[in-house]
Amino acid sequence: MTSIDRTPAEPDIHARRLGWLTAVTGLLPVAAAVILAAVGQTEAAAVVAVTGSAVTGTQVTVNIRR
């Protein structure tokens, strides 16, 4: 029987890059805040943490039309 599923076997290269970009964008401010806090720059760490949470808290929705 022929499958009617048209989903590609592998995700598109752009979809994979978007996933990595999202992960790095979220991880970078956390790592920067931890490093700044570890070296004693608590004020700078707080600013980076607040800015990072504001930036990564933004949600983008993509609507696919067929």
Secondary structure as the mmCIF struct_conf table of DSSP 4:
data_model
#
loop_
_struct_conf.conf_type_id
_struct_conf.id
_struct_conf.beg_label_comp_id
_struct_conf.beg_label_asym_id
_struct_conf.beg_label_seq_id
_struct_conf.end_label_comp_id
_struct_conf.end_label_asym_id
_struct_conf.end_label_seq_id
BEND BEND1 ALA A 9 GLU A 10
HELX_RH_AL_P HELX_RH_AL_P1 ILE A 13 ALA A 38
TURN_TY1_P TURN_TY1_P1 VAL A 39 GLY A 40
HELX_RH_AL_P HELX_RH_AL_P2 THR A 42 THR A 56
TURN_TY1_P TURN_TY1_P2 GLY A 57 GLY A 57
HELX_LH_PP_P HELX_LH_PP_P1 ASN A 63 ARG A 65
#
